[in-house]
Amino acid sequence: MNLSMKWLKDYVDINPDAKDFSEKMTMSGSKVEGWETEGQEINKVVVGKVLSVVPHQNSDHLVVCQV
C-alpha cells in the first residue's frame, strides 16, 4: 500500500523525515519496502502564468502569448 506523508499529516503529528518515519514504522511491526521523495532533484524552476493568448497578425498557425 502506498501512503502519502502529506495525507498522513492531516491525521497525526509526524516527523517529515521519510527515513526516520520508515524506521519507526518498521519498529512498530509494519513492513516498509521503500520510500520516494518527489521533486528533490528539481532546482532552478521558474513558474509563470500565461496572461493572454492572441493570434499572430502575420501567421495563421502562430499565437503570441503574454507571460
mmCIF file of the N, C-alpha and C atoms, coordinates in Angstrom:
data_MODEL
# 
_entry.id   MODEL 
# 
loop_
_atom_site.group_PDB 
_atom_site.id 
_atom_site.type_symbol 
_atom_site.label_atom_id 
_atom_site.label_alt_id 
_atom_site.label_comp_id 
_atom_site.label_asym_id 
_atom_site.label_entity_id 
_atom_site.label_seq_id 
_atom_site.pdbx_PDB_ins_code 
_atom_site.Cartn_x 
_atom_site.Cartn_y 
_atom_site.Cartn_z 
_atom_site.occupancy 
_atom_site.B_iso_or_equiv 
_atom_site.pdbx_formal_charge 
_atom_site.auth_seq_id 
_atom_site.auth_comp_id 
_atom_site.auth_asym_id 
_atom_site.auth_atom_id 
_atom_site.pdbx_PDB_model_num 
ATOM 1   N N  . MET A 1 1  ? 0.846  -1.179 0.000   1.00 0.00 ? 1  MET A N  1 
ATOM 2   C CA . MET A 1 1  ? 0.000  0.000  0.000   1.00 0.00 ? 1  MET A CA 1 
ATOM 3   C C  . MET A 1 1  ? 0.890  1.241  0.000   1.00 0.00 ? 1  MET A C  1 
ATOM 4   N N  . ASN A 1 2  ? 0.580  2.184  -0.854  1.00 0.00 ? 2  ASN A N  1 
ATOM 5   C CA . ASN A 1 2  ? 1.290  3.461  -0.862  1.00 0.00 ? 2  ASN A CA 1 
ATOM 6   C C  . ASN A 1 2  ? 0.628  4.397  0.142   1.00 0.00 ? 2  ASN A C  1 
ATOM 7   N N  . LEU A 1 3  ? 1.451  5.112  0.875   1.00 0.00 ? 3  LEU A N  1 
ATOM 8   C CA . LEU A 1 3  ? 0.952  6.010  1.909   1.00 0.00 ? 3  LEU A CA 1 
ATOM 9   C C  . LEU A 1 3  ? 1.594  7.379  1.717   1.00 0.00 ? 3  LEU A C  1 
ATOM 10  N N  . SER A 1 4  ? 0.776  8.389  1.543   1.00 0.00 ? 4  SER A N  1 
ATOM 11  C CA . SER A 1 4  ? 1.267  9.749  1.356   1.00 0.00 ? 4  SER A CA 1 
ATOM 12  C C  . SER A 1 4  ? 1.538  10.399 2.707   1.00 0.00 ? 4  SER A C  1 
ATOM 13  N N  . MET A 1 5  ? 2.753  10.934 2.861   1.00 0.00 ? 5  MET A N  1 
ATOM 14  C CA . MET A 1 5  ? 3.094  11.627 4.110   1.00 0.00 ? 5  MET A CA 1 
ATOM 15  C C  . MET A 1 5  ? 2.201  12.860 4.282   1.00 0.00 ? 5  MET A C  1 
ATOM 16  N N  . LYS A 1 6  ? 1.897  13.538 3.185   1.00 0.00 ? 6  LYS A N  1 
ATOM 17  C CA . LYS A 1 6  ? 1.046  14.724 3.256   1.00 0.00 ? 6  LYS A CA 1 
ATOM 18  C C  . LYS A 1 6  ? -0.353 14.351 3.756   1.00 0.00 ? 6  LYS A C  1 
ATOM 19  N N  . TRP A 1 7  ? -0.885 13.251 3.252   1.00 0.00 ? 7  TRP A N  1 
ATOM 20  C CA . TRP A 1 7  ? -2.197 12.789 3.697   1.00 0.00 ? 7  TRP A CA 1 
ATOM 21  C C  . TRP A 1 7  ? -2.151 12.394 5.163   1.00 0.00 ? 7  TRP A C  1 
ATOM 22  N N  . LEU A 1 8  ? -1.102 11.689 5.556   1.00 0.00 ? 8  LEU A N  1 
ATOM 23  C CA . LEU A 1 8  ? -0.975 11.214 6.929   1.00 0.00 ? 8  LEU A CA 1 
ATOM 24  C C  . LEU A 1 8  ? -0.861 12.378 7.920   1.00 0.00 ? 8  LEU A C  1 
ATOM 25  N N  . LYS A 1 9  ? -0.207 13.471 7.508   1.00 0.00 ? 9  LYS A N  1 
ATOM 26  C CA . LYS A 1 9  ? -0.044 14.637 8.387   1.00 0.00 ? 9  LYS A CA 1 
ATOM 27  C C  . LYS A 1 9  ? -1.379 15.292 8.733   1.00 0.00 ? 9  LYS A C  1 
ATOM 28  N N  . ASP A 1 10 ? -2.401 15.057 7.907   1.00 0.00 ? 10 ASP A N  1 
ATOM 29  C CA . ASP A 1 10 ? -3.732 15.589 8.218   1.00 0.00 ? 10 ASP A CA 1 
ATOM 30  C C  . ASP A 1 10 ? -4.335 14.911 9.440   1.00 0.00 ? 10 ASP A C  1 
ATOM 31  N N  . TYR A 1 11 ? -3.854 13.710 9.761   1.00 0.00 ? 11 TYR A N  1 
ATOM 32  C CA . TYR A 1 11 ? -4.459 12.926 10.832  1.00 0.00 ? 11 TYR A CA 1 
ATOM 33  C C  . TYR A 1 11 ? -3.577 12.749 12.061  1.00 0.00 ? 11 TYR A C  1 
ATOM 34  N N  . VAL A 1 12 ? -2.258 12.736 11.891  1.00 0.00 ? 12 VAL A N  1 
ATOM 35  C CA . VAL A 1 12 ? -1.347 12.538 13.026  1.00 0.00 ? 12 VAL A CA 1 
ATOM 36  C C  . VAL A 1 12 ? -0.167 13.493 12.923  1.00 0.00 ? 12 VAL A C  1 
ATOM 37  N N  . ASP A 1 13 ? 0.447  13.784 14.057  1.00 0.00 ? 13 ASP A N  1 
ATOM 38  C CA . ASP A 1 13 ? 1.633  14.636 14.102  1.00 0.00 ? 13 ASP A CA 1 
ATOM 39  C C  . ASP A 1 13 ? 2.854  13.750 13.875  1.00 0.00 ? 13 ASP A C  1 
ATOM 40  N N  . ILE A 1 14 ? 3.499  13.897 12.705  1.00 0.00 ? 14 ILE A N  1 
ATOM 41  C CA . ILE A 1 14 ? 4.645  13.055 12.366  1.00 0.00 ? 14 ILE A CA 1 
ATOM 42  C C  . ILE A 1 14 ? 5.830  13.910 11.957  1.00 0.00 ? 14 ILE A C  1 
ATOM 43  N N  . ASN A 1 15 ? 7.003  13.314 12.048  1.00 0.00 ? 15 ASN A N  1 
ATOM 44  C CA . ASN A 1 15 ? 8.235  13.949 11.604  1.00 0.00 ? 15 ASN A CA 1 
ATOM 45  C C  . ASN A 1 15 ? 8.275  13.895 10.075  1.00 0.00 ? 15 ASN A C  1 
ATOM 46  N N  . PRO A 1 16 ? 8.602  14.992 9.404   1.00 0.00 ? 16 PRO A N  1 
ATOM 47  C CA . PRO A 1 16 ? 8.597  14.984 7.942   1.00 0.00 ? 16 PRO A CA 1 
ATOM 48  C C  . PRO A 1 16 ? 9.740  14.192 7.308   1.00 0.00 ? 16 PRO A C  1 
ATOM 49  N N  . ASP A 1 17 ? 10.706 13.722 8.099   1.00 0.00 ? 17 ASP A N  1 
ATOM 50  C CA . ASP A 1 17 ? 11.827 12.969 7.553   1.00 0.00 ? 17 ASP A CA 1 
ATOM 51  C C  . ASP A 1 17 ? 11.371 11.553 7.195   1.00 0.00 ? 17 ASP A C  1 
ATOM 52  N N  . ALA A 1 18 ? 11.411 11.210 5.905   1.00 0.00 ? 18 ALA A N  1 
ATOM 53  C CA . ALA A 1 18 ? 10.902 9.920  5.438   1.00 0.00 ? 18 ALA A CA 1 
ATOM 54  C C  . ALA A 1 18 ? 11.705 8.752  5.989   1.00 0.00 ? 18 ALA A C  1 
ATOM 55  N N  . LYS A 1 19 ? 13.013 8.891  6.085   1.00 0.00 ? 19 LYS A N  1 
ATOM 56  C CA . LYS A 1 19 ? 13.841 7.795  6.591   1.00 0.00 ? 19 LYS A CA 1 
ATOM 57  C C  . LYS A 1 19 ? 13.518 7.507  8.056   1.00 0.00 ? 19 LYS A C  1 
ATOM 58  N N  . ASP A 1 20 ? 13.418 8.551  8.861   1.00 0.00 ? 20 ASP A N  1 
ATOM 59  C CA . ASP A 1 20 ? 13.095 8.386  10.279  1.00 0.00 ? 20 ASP A CA 1 
ATOM 60  C C  . ASP A 1 20 ? 11.707 7.764  10.443  1.00 0.00 ? 20 ASP A C  1 
ATOM 61  N N  . PHE A 1 21 ? 10.764 8.234  9.649   1.00 0.00 ? 21 PHE A N  1 
ATOM 62  C CA . PHE A 1 21 ? 9.406  7.700  9.713   1.00 0.00 ? 21 PHE A CA 1 
ATOM 63  C C  . PHE A 1 21 ? 9.371  6.226  9.337   1.00 0.00 ? 21 PHE A C  1 
ATOM 64  N N  . SER A 1 22 ? 10.099 5.845  8.288   1.00 0.00 ? 22 SER A N  1 
ATOM 65  C CA . SER A 1 22 ? 10.091 4.443  7.864   1.00 0.00 ? 22 SER A CA 1 
ATOM 66  C C  . SER A 1 22 ? 10.737 3.541  8.912   1.00 0.00 ? 22 SER A C  1 
ATOM 67  N N  . GLU A 1 23 ? 11.775 4.034  9.584   1.00 0.00 ? 23 GLU A N  1 
ATOM 68  C CA . GLU A 1 23 ? 12.397 3.247  10.654  1.00 0.00 ? 23 GLU A CA 1 
ATOM 69  C C  . GLU A 1 23 ? 11.425 3.035  11.811  1.00 0.00 ? 23 GLU A C  1 
ATOM 70  N N  . LYS A 1 24 ? 10.670 4.072  12.161  1.00 0.00 ? 24 LYS A N  1 
ATOM 71  C CA . LYS A 1 24 ? 9.691  3.945  13.246  1.00 0.00 ? 24 LYS A CA 1 
ATOM 72  C C  . LYS A 1 24 ? 8.547  3.013  12.853  1.00 0.00 ? 24 LYS A C  1 
ATOM 73  N N  . MET A 1 25 ? 8.128  3.057  11.596  1.00 0.00 ? 25 MET A N  1 
ATOM 74  C CA . MET A 1 25 ? 7.083  2.145  11.133  1.00 0.00 ? 25 MET A CA 1 
ATOM 75  C C  . MET A 1 25 ? 7.567  0.704  11.188  1.00 0.00 ? 25 MET A C  1 
ATOM 76  N N  . THR A 1 26 ? 8.824  0.473  10.807  1.00 0.00 ? 26 THR A N  1 
ATOM 77  C CA . THR A 1 26 ? 9.397  -0.870 10.861  1.00 0.00 ? 26 THR A CA 1 
ATOM 78  C C  . THR A 1 26 ? 9.451  -1.368 12.297  1.00 0.00 ? 26 THR A C  1 
ATOM 79  N N  . MET A 1 27 ? 9.851  -0.499 13.215  1.00 0.00 ? 27 MET A N  1 
ATOM 80  C CA . MET A 1 27 ? 9.933  -0.882 14.626  1.00 0.00 ? 27 MET A CA 1 
ATOM 81  C C  . MET A 1 27 ? 8.551  -1.182 15.214  1.00 0.00 ? 27 MET A C  1 
ATOM 82  N N  . SER A 1 28 ? 7.505  -0.588 14.634  1.00 0.00 ? 28 SER A N  1 
ATOM 83  C CA . SER A 1 28 ? 6.149  -0.841 15.136  1.00 0.00 ? 28 SER A CA 1 
ATOM 84  C C  . SER A 1 28 ? 5.571  -2.144 14.600  1.00 0.00 ? 28 SER A C  1 
ATOM 85  N N  . GLY A 1 29 ? 6.283  -2.788 13.673  1.00 0.00 ? 29 GLY A N  1 
ATOM 86  C CA . GLY A 1 29 ? 5.815  -4.057 13.128  1.00 0.00 ? 29 GLY A CA 1 
ATOM 87  C C  . GLY A 1 29 ? 5.278  -3.961 11.718  1.00 0.00 ? 29 GLY A C  1 
ATOM 88  N N  . SER A 1 30 ? 5.256  -2.773 11.140  1.00 0.00 ? 30 SER A N  1 
ATOM 89  C CA . SER A 1 30 ? 4.802  -2.601 9.762   1.00 0.00 ? 30 SER A CA 1 
ATOM 90  C C  . SER A 1 30 ? 5.982  -2.759 8.820   1.00 0.00 ? 30 SER A C  1 
ATOM 91  N N  . LYS A 1 31 ? 5.736  -3.361 7.675   1.00 0.00 ? 31 LYS A N  1 
ATOM 92  C CA . LYS A 1 31 ? 6.804  -3.565 6.708   1.00 0.00 ? 31 LYS A CA 1 
ATOM 93  C C  . LYS A 1 31 ? 6.893  -2.346 5.787   1.00 0.00 ? 31 LYS A C  1 
ATOM 94  N N  . VAL A 1 32 ? 8.086  -1.773 5.693   1.00 0.00 ? 32 VAL A N  1 
ATOM 95  C CA . VAL A 1 32 ? 8.331  -0.645 4.792   1.00 0.00 ? 32 VAL A CA 1 
ATOM 96  C C  . VAL A 1 32 ? 9.267  -1.140 3.703   1.00 0.00 ? 32 VAL A C  1 
ATOM 97  N N  . GLU A 1 33 ? 8.777  -1.182 2.470   1.00 0.00 ? 33 GLU A N  1 
ATOM 98  C CA . GLU A 1 33 ? 9.585  -1.662 1.352   1.00 0.00 ? 33 GLU A CA 1 
ATOM 99  C C  . GLU A 1 33 ? 10.473 -0.567 0.783   1.00 0.00 ? 33 GLU A C  1 
ATOM 100 N N  . GLY A 1 34 ? 10.118 0.665  0.973   1.00 0.00 ? 34 GLY A N  1 
ATOM 101 C CA . GLY A 1 34 ? 10.908 1.775  0.454   1.00 0.00 ? 34 GLY A CA 1 
ATOM 102 C C  . GLY A 1 34 ? 10.113 3.059  0.516   1.00 0.00 ? 34 GLY A C  1 
ATOM 103 N N  . TRP A 1 35 ? 10.761 4.149  0.146   1.00 0.00 ? 35 TRP A N  1 
ATOM 104 C CA . TRP A 1 35 ? 10.079 5.437  0.106   1.00 0.00 ? 35 TRP A CA 1 
ATOM 105 C C  . TRP A 1 35 ? 10.618 6.239  -1.057  1.00 0.00 ? 35 TRP A C  1 
ATOM 106 N N  . GLU A 1 36 ? 9.817  7.167  -1.502  1.00 0.00 ? 36 GLU A N  1 
ATOM 107 C CA . GLU A 1 36 ? 10.185 8.045  -2.609  1.00 0.00 ? 36 GLU A CA 1 
ATOM 108 C C  . GLU A 1 36 ? 9.949  9.481  -2.184  1.00 0.00 ? 36 GLU A C  1 
ATOM 109 N N  . THR A 1 37 ? 10.884 10.346 -2.524  1.00 0.00 ? 37 THR A N  1 
ATOM 110 C CA . THR A 1 37 ? 10.686 11.779 -2.328  1.00 0.00 ? 37 THR A CA 1 
ATOM 111 C C  . THR A 1 37 ? 10.658 12.408 -3.707  1.00 0.00 ? 37 THR A C  1 
ATOM 112 N N  . GLU A 1 38 ? 9.614  13.138 -3.983  1.00 0.00 ? 38 GLU A N  1 
ATOM 113 C CA . GLU A 1 38 ? 9.436  13.722 -5.307  1.00 0.00 ? 38 GLU A CA 1 
ATOM 114 C C  . GLU A 1 38 ? 9.886  15.167 -5.331  1.00 0.00 ? 38 GLU A C  1 
ATOM 115 N N  . GLY A 1 39 ? 10.519 15.545 -6.415  1.00 0.00 ? 39 GLY A N  1 
ATOM 116 C CA . GLY A 1 39 ? 10.886 16.925 -6.639  1.00 0.00 ? 39 GLY A CA 1 
ATOM 117 C C  . GLY A 1 39 ? 12.202 17.367 -6.045  1.00 0.00 ? 39 GLY A C  1 
ATOM 118 N N  . GLN A 1 40 ? 12.937 16.491 -5.369  1.00 0.00 ? 40 GLN A N  1 
ATOM 119 C CA . GLN A 1 40 ? 14.191 16.904 -4.748  1.00 0.00 ? 40 GLN A CA 1 
ATOM 120 C C  . GLN A 1 40 ? 15.289 17.141 -5.778  1.00 0.00 ? 40 GLN A C  1 
ATOM 121 N N  . GLU A 1 41 ? 15.218 16.471 -6.922  1.00 0.00 ? 41 GLU A N  1 
ATOM 122 C CA . GLU A 1 41 ? 16.247 16.647 -7.941  1.00 0.00 ? 41 GLU A CA 1 
ATOM 123 C C  . GLU A 1 41 ? 15.953 17.833 -8.863  1.00 0.00 ? 41 GLU A C  1 
ATOM 124 N N  . ILE A 1 42 ? 14.817 18.467 -8.662  1.00 0.00 ? 42 ILE A N  1 
ATOM 125 C CA . ILE A 1 42 ? 14.436 19.609 -9.489  1.00 0.00 ? 42 ILE A CA 1 
ATOM 126 C C  . ILE A 1 42 ? 14.880 20.892 -8.798  1.00 0.00 ? 42 ILE A C  1 
ATOM 127 N N  . ASN A 1 43 ? 15.621 21.729 -9.524  1.00 0.00 ? 43 ASN A N  1 
ATOM 128 C CA . ASN A 1 43 ? 16.018 23.021 -8.975  1.00 0.00 ? 43 ASN A CA 1 
ATOM 129 C C  . ASN A 1 43 ? 16.050 24.054 -10.089 1.00 0.00 ? 43 ASN A C  1 
ATOM 130 N N  . LYS A 1 44 ? 16.109 25.290 -9.715  1.00 0.00 ? 44 LYS A N  1 
ATOM 131 C CA . LYS A 1 44 ? 16.123 26.425 -10.643 1.00 0.00 ? 44 LYS A CA 1 
ATOM 132 C C  . LYS A 1 44 ? 14.910 26.412 -11.577 1.00 0.00 ? 44 LYS A C  1 
ATOM 133 N N  . VAL A 1 45 ? 13.731 26.175 -11.026 1.00 0.00 ? 45 VAL A N  1 
ATOM 134 C CA . VAL A 1 45 ? 12.495 26.162 -11.789 1.00 0.00 ? 45 VAL A CA 1 
ATOM 135 C C  . VAL A 1 45 ? 11.785 27.494 -11.592 1.00 0.00 ? 45 VAL A C  1 
ATOM 136 N N  . VAL A 1 46 ? 11.333 28.077 -12.674 1.00 0.00 ? 46 VAL A N  1 
ATOM 137 C CA . VAL A 1 46 ? 10.580 29.320 -12.617 1.00 0.00 ? 46 VAL A CA 1 
ATOM 138 C C  . VAL A 1 46 ? 9.157  29.018 -13.084 1.00 0.00 ? 46 VAL A C  1 
ATOM 139 N N  . VAL A 1 47 ? 8.182  29.431 -12.312 1.00 0.00 ? 47 VAL A N  1 
ATOM 140 C CA . VAL A 1 47 ? 6.786  29.204 -12.652 1.00 0.00 ? 47 VAL A CA 1 
ATOM 141 C C  . VAL A 1 47 ? 6.213  30.509 -13.170 1.00 0.00 ? 47 VAL A C  1 
ATOM 142 N N  . GLY A 1 48 ? 5.513  30.436 -14.281 1.00 0.00 ? 48 GLY A N  1 
ATOM 143 C CA . GLY A 1 48 ? 4.912  31.628 -14.860 1.00 0.00 ? 48 GLY A CA 1 
ATOM 144 C C  . GLY A 1 48 ? 3.427  31.422 -15.100 1.00 0.00 ? 48 GLY A C  1 
ATOM 145 N N  . LYS A 1 49 ? 2.749  32.506 -15.408 1.00 0.00 ? 49 LYS A N  1 
ATOM 146 C CA . LYS A 1 49 ? 1.319  32.449 -15.686 1.00 0.00 ? 49 LYS A CA 1 
ATOM 147 C C  . LYS A 1 49 ? 1.075  33.089 -17.045 1.00 0.00 ? 49 LYS A C  1 
ATOM 148 N N  . VAL A 1 50 ? 0.369  32.384 -17.911 1.00 0.00 ? 50 VAL A N  1 
ATOM 149 C CA . VAL A 1 50 ? 0.023  32.920 -19.225 1.00 0.00 ? 50 VAL A CA 1 
ATOM 150 C C  . VAL A 1 50 ? -1.150 33.871 -19.033 1.00 0.00 ? 50 VAL A C  1 
ATOM 151 N N  . LEU A 1 51 ? -0.919 35.145 -19.358 1.00 0.00 ? 51 LEU A N  1 
ATOM 152 C CA . LEU A 1 51 ? -1.947 36.170 -19.149 1.00 0.00 ? 51 LEU A CA 1 
ATOM 153 C C  . LEU A 1 51 ? -2.882 36.309 -20.345 1.00 0.00 ? 51 LEU A C  1 
ATOM 154 N N  . SER A 1 52 ? -2.327 36.161 -21.547 1.00 0.00 ? 52 SER A N  1 
ATOM 155 C CA . SER A 1 52 ? -3.177 36.271 -22.728 1.00 0.00 ? 52 SER A CA 1 
ATOM 156 C C  . SER A 1 52 ? -2.571 35.495 -23.888 1.00 0.00 ? 52 SER A C  1 
ATOM 157 N N  . VAL A 1 53 ? -3.446 35.044 -24.781 1.00 0.00 ? 53 VAL A N  1 
ATOM 158 C CA . VAL A 1 53 ? -3.042 34.339 -25.999 1.00 0.00 ? 53 VAL A CA 1 
ATOM 159 C C  . VAL A 1 53 ? -3.834 34.959 -27.142 1.00 0.00 ? 53 VAL A C  1 
ATOM 160 N N  . VAL A 1 54 ? -3.112 35.536 -28.110 1.00 0.00 ? 54 VAL A N  1 
ATOM 161 C CA . VAL A 1 54 ? -3.768 36.153 -29.267 1.00 0.00 ? 54 VAL A CA 1 
ATOM 162 C C  . VAL A 1 54 ? -3.122 35.633 -30.544 1.00 0.00 ? 54 VAL A C  1 
ATOM 163 N N  . PRO A 1 55 ? -3.883 35.533 -31.618 1.00 0.00 ? 55 PRO A N  1 
ATOM 164 C CA . PRO A 1 55 ? -3.305 35.076 -32.888 1.00 0.00 ? 55 PRO A CA 1 
ATOM 165 C C  . PRO A 1 55 ? -2.238 36.051 -33.389 1.00 0.00 ? 55 PRO A C  1 
ATOM 166 N N  . HIS A 1 56 ? -1.193 35.514 -34.001 1.00 0.00 ? 56 HIS A N  1 
ATOM 167 C CA . HIS A 1 56 ? -0.143 36.346 -34.588 1.00 0.00 ? 56 HIS A CA 1 
ATOM 168 C C  . HIS A 1 56 ? -0.711 37.009 -35.834 1.00 0.00 ? 56 HIS A C  1 
ATOM 169 N N  . GLN A 1 57 ? -0.413 38.290 -36.014 1.00 0.00 ? 57 GLN A N  1 
ATOM 170 C CA . GLN A 1 57 ? -1.021 39.046 -37.112 1.00 0.00 ? 57 GLN A CA 1 
ATOM 171 C C  . GLN A 1 57 ? -0.541 38.616 -38.494 1.00 0.00 ? 57 GLN A C  1 
ATOM 172 N N  . ASN A 1 58 ? 0.656  38.014 -38.594 1.00 0.00 ? 58 ASN A N  1 
ATOM 173 C CA . ASN A 1 58 ? 1.188  37.623 -39.899 1.00 0.00 ? 58 ASN A CA 1 
ATOM 174 C C  . ASN A 1 58 ? 1.208  36.109 -40.113 1.00 0.00 ? 58 ASN A C  1 
ATOM 175 N N  . SER A 1 59 ? 0.501  35.364 -39.281 1.00 0.00 ? 59 SER A N  1 
ATOM 176 C CA . SER A 1 59 ? 0.517  33.908 -39.408 1.00 0.00 ? 59 SER A CA 1 
ATOM 177 C C  . SER A 1 59 ? -0.827 33.338 -38.983 1.00 0.00 ? 59 SER A C  1 
ATOM 178 N N  . ASP A 1 60 ? -1.231 32.262 -39.664 1.00 0.00 ? 60 ASP A N  1 
ATOM 179 C CA . ASP A 1 60 ? -2.487 31.623 -39.287 1.00 0.00 ? 60 ASP A CA 1 
ATOM 180 C C  . ASP A 1 60 ? -2.284 30.425 -38.358 1.00 0.00 ? 60 ASP A C  1 
ATOM 181 N N  . HIS A 1 61 ? -1.035 30.082 -38.041 1.00 0.00 ? 61 HIS A N  1 
ATOM 182 C CA . HIS A 1 61 ? -0.785 28.943 -37.161 1.00 0.00 ? 61 HIS A CA 1 
ATOM 183 C C  . HIS A 1 61 ? 0.077  29.296 -35.940 1.00 0.00 ? 61 HIS A C  1 
ATOM 184 N N  . LEU A 1 62 ? 0.374  30.577 -35.736 1.00 0.00 ? 62 LEU A N  1 
ATOM 185 C CA . LEU A 1 62 ? 1.147  31.006 -34.574 1.00 0.00 ? 62 LEU A CA 1 
ATOM 186 C C  . LEU A 1 62 ? 0.285  31.875 -33.661 1.00 0.00 ? 62 LEU A C  1 
ATOM 187 N N  . VAL A 1 63 ? 0.629  31.877 -32.388 1.00 0.00 ? 63 VAL A N  1 
ATOM 188 C CA . VAL A 1 63 ? -0.036 32.751 -31.431 1.00 0.00 ? 63 VAL A CA 1 
ATOM 189 C C  . VAL A 1 63 ? 1.023  33.495 -30.631 1.00 0.00 ? 63 VAL A C  1 
ATOM 190 N N  . VAL A 1 64 ? 0.642  34.637 -30.092 1.00 0.00 ? 64 VAL A N  1 
ATOM 191 C CA . VAL A 1 64 ? 1.522  35.429 -29.240 1.00 0.00 ? 64 VAL A CA 1 
ATOM 192 C C  . VAL A 1 64 ? 0.971  35.336 -27.819 1.00 0.00 ? 64 VAL A C  1 
ATOM 193 N N  . CYS A 1 65 ? 1.833  34.926 -26.906 1.00 0.00 ? 65 CYS A N  1 
ATOM 194 C CA . CYS A 1 65 ? 1.419  34.762 -25.516 1.00 0.00 ? 65 CYS A CA 1 
ATOM 195 C C  . CYS A 1 65 ? 2.081  35.816 -24.651 1.00 0.00 ? 65 CYS A C  1 
ATOM 196 N N  . GLN A 1 66 ? 1.314  36.408 -23.749 1.00 0.00 ? 66 GLN A N  1 
ATOM 197 C CA . GLN A 1 66 ? 1.868  37.318 -22.764 1.00 0.00 ? 66 GLN A CA 1 
ATOM 198 C C  . GLN A 1 66 ? 1.987  36.541 -21.461 1.00 0.00 ? 66 GLN A C  1 
ATOM 199 N N  . VAL A 1 67 ? 3.244  36.466 -20.961 1.00 0.00 ? 67 VAL A N  1 
ATOM 200 C CA . VAL A 1 67 ? 3.523  35.700 -19.748 1.00 0.00 ? 67 VAL A CA 1 
ATOM 201 C C  . VAL A 1 67 ? 3.853  36.649 -18.623 1.00 0.00 ? 67 VAL A C  1 
# 
